[in-house]
Amino acid sequence: MRIVRPLALATLLSVSVASTVLAQAVPPERREAGTLAYSGIPEIPDALRTDLQRYRNARSAGFQDWMEDGSMLISTRFGETAQLHRVAAPGADRTQITFFAEPISNATTIPGSDRFAYQRDVGGAENFQTFVAGVGGGDIALTEPSTRNGAPVFSSDGRLAVWTRVERGQSDYDILTMTVGDPSTRRVAFEGTGQYSPVDISPDGTRVLLSQYISILDVRLWVLDLATGTATRVRKSDTPVAYSGGEFTRDGRSIITTSDEGGEGLRLIEIALADNAVTPLTEASNWDVDNFDLSDDGRVLAWSTNEDGYSKVHVRDFITRRALPQPELPAGVLTALAFSSDGSKLAIGLTTPSSSGDVWSWDVAGGGLTRWTRSEVGPLDPATFVTPELVRYPSFDGLQIPAFVYRPTGIRGPRPVIIDIHGGPEGQSRPGFNPNYQQWIADLGAVVISPNVRGSTGYGKTWLAADNGPLRQASVQDIGALLDWIATQPDLDGERVVVHGGSYGGFMVLASLAAYSDRLAGAVNHFGIANFVSFLENTEAYRRDLRRAEYGDERDPAMRAVFDRISPIHLTDRMTAPLLVLQGANDPRVPQSESEQIVDAVRAEGRPVWYLLAANEGHGFRKKFNSDGAAEVVNLFFRQVMDIDPTAASAQ
């Protein structure tokens, strides 16, 4: 069938209002290619599709766990999706051991064996199932169909598995236990109210440390007695305290965790379970301790701090409390930190602006650092990749907003700008590897700015709470302040600024489009919230109350009035700049209905919208075919709204 190519977006925007409204009376051209449905989107030029492939084949090595024989399990992609691989020694081949159409995640070795557990879902719906397998295969289901399951933790002898489960349509999580290899022993050990998950099992296998998530600022710890089914709260508090992670000490009398009690950031502490007495292990700071691990023999403690987005690794003798030689790593973002079962090595996963993600090991006794993997970045030269500058710009109320600015080198004249807004909102833009950024910089000559507006993690709990509930629009004003800052920079083109973001970042894109359309060249919304009321009513039940804790409760009339005022769906008459929307059909977090309603509403205003829908994806595009297709559409959109030749290999 012959497909009529839609008019270019720039052409559509140049016609009169009357003719534009007339054009919108005719449904936008729709076509399908594989699992992708294109609505109102022009054909992708072959030259653009071919050229983009240079940036679409970078791979990473994501550390999953140590095997008992000293080899590593890593996750990497050699085909359509990320799968598990075994690396026998530093520099050895990656031997693929799972082969599925769906990506694999959360692999964990079962202590004392050559087997491991991993998780996968179907179509991005996030109804995760857990399987136990060996390097040679033999996959056995640990969980039951039609349930959503968290990753399991295992007892030190490898006999007991504990995990969290929620039934579809329910909001309360149960804690399940099972003797590994014997499904008949599967039982509910604890019926939770809200979200509970296991964190660790005591050395003697009789107790489980549980985490109860109320909100990002209120996370509680409990100790579950498996014999009685009784859970006892750790350090009950009248004010919210956030705990993150946890491990029993070797003797089982204490736990190690991070806490923001009495300070802004998460610091490492030890809690004696007999009397809840706290011993600080790190100093109070605005910088969070965001990862830690205690060796199985209880002798060495390692942790990382998030310092203005960059990771720093620390190692200490836990018995003497003396610092050990510290690993010296490239400036970047930690992705993993875990001791081998014998405690002799510490695995460190790291990504940097010029490295797609690799794994090192640090020798505890000798202090040496050994690189295990070297991931490819396709046909690209990493030396050409741009490292960001960290800046701070003033917002409307005087707050200084941190942002990473990626500037192309060797280009004269004001450059177009892409503002990429992270999701969450409990998230943070950090200087890890981002092939999209590097491609936008190289091919579009664009400057990429990733701000950490108020409400982001990494800057203390006051900053984290600064956008909660009715304060939501203050974070949108932080984007307005960024536009003001851009206008003062001689190397930035204030007439060619595009906002881009996904999930909550997608809401920020839509809100910015409504507030600042006259200052934007375009907006790209990946599965963003269009209407807080419908979002909270339709997001999956297992996360609905957790999102109400952050955004506010739509059942409260006062909060509902705020939602009616700030939700982008009620502001479409102000959205005059071009819009691109991307969505996964199976998204359990921000349902497809959120994207559908904003597309329909803006088109009803007489303005064109490009819309890309992936039939087999959820909250994000994790399959290469879909991810490549999305990149093609986003780049074509950028080139049109930035007035760049869509067939040119590079705008520089």
Beta strands, then each sheet from edge to edge (+ up, - down):
strand 1: 30-33
strand 2: 36-39
strand 3: 62-66
strand 4: 72-77
strand 5: 82-87
strand 6: 94-96
strand 7: 105-109
strand 8: 115-120
strand 9: 129-134
strand 10: 137-141
strand 11: 147-149
strand 12: 153-154
strand 13: 160-167
strand 14: 174-179
strand 15: 187-191
strand 16: 195-201
strand 17: 207-215
strand 18: 218-225
strand 19: 230-234
strand 20: 243-248
strand 21: 254-259
strand 22: 267-272
strand 23: 278-280
strand 24: 288-294
strand 25: 300-307
strand 26: 310-317
strand 27: 333-339
strand 28: 345-352
strand 29: 355-363
strand 30: 369-371
strand 31: 389-394
strand 32: 400-406
strand 33: 415-421
strand 34: 447-451
strand 35: 492-502
strand 36: 522-526
strand 37: 579-584
strand 38: 609-614
sheet 1: 1+ 2- 38+ 37+ 36+ 35+ 33+ 34+ 32- 31+
sheet 2: 3+ 4- 5+ 6-
sheet 3: 7+ 8- 9+ 10-
sheet 4: 11+ 13- 12+
sheet 5: 11+ 13- 14+ 15-
sheet 6: 16+ 17- 18+ 19-
sheet 7: 20+ 21- 22+ 23-
sheet 8: 24+ 25- 26+
sheet 9: 27+ 28- 29+ 30-
end
